[in-house]
Amino acid sequence: MDRDALLGREDEAWSAFVDAFAGLPDDRREVEGVVPGWSVKDLVWHCGYWADYVGDVLERISAGQPEPPDQDWEALNTMVAEDGKRLPWDEVIVAAERGRDRARAALIAMSDVTDAAASEFTDETFDHYEEHTAEIAAFAAAGKG
């Protein structure tokens, strides 16, 4: 997939992600149970964090630097979720958009979008958004009944 196709898919998936939580009442944003132990706010923070992370990875690839070392991803996800729980909704939204913008800017700035870069971008942006969009939509629908 070329750069324009990647950016298009990311934009479509981000829009669907935002649409999934946009109509959710304020009092349901922090209710856990979208996935076990996580709220909509947690998932928005989580997606923004990982989009920002892939921005860093793409910037490193562009600069000829190694990717960050492998780590305990489960522990990192737990730490990220805890960080987000302390923030108000508005700050979570701003941070998620900033993470998204960084990922897109890093992809746009690449002189050559390698298969590895495209895969990283795909995994941490639109594939990730789509996964959590479905979960948020199901959570929202369950609250209407």
Steps between C-alpha positions, in 0.01 A plus 500: 500500500644838408516810721178654368307176547636464855402857584156452348435182697623667819272798444194281437572283804562803724172657391311178577679476836398854592144438379479193724556701818379846395137438594578320823357685802763665718412279796584182304848601379674373811284195564718191485390203298559595139768235532575350842619777732505772232266787421448696179730767639766235563475373142519848349810570710643159405452555125650847521799368692571228244455738207756730663725200560491403133582860414817453703574169328457653154718797594769255614474302176534822300807601700661158459474432873396169651144449617443515875591168661236236564346519842221361709214634287231388747668689784541804278131492403407482867723797583361698206143430611576612855654823372187573297262435790645805678418736215174676421317408179597820317871438559466141383339615176769763437778249571342237275471748214858609557615137486305447181647815346853387588449161336363658183774766488772239547359289215468805274860602576647162403695513176433128449212316667646155548289191554610502865393863542165434331442199723581695818271784392219261410523307828503801728254723316212377289511132599510610863225760462275251322544241774396745770231668290309172492533460877390858571205470260386180675535669840303803381226281351472297821436818698204597282297193583 
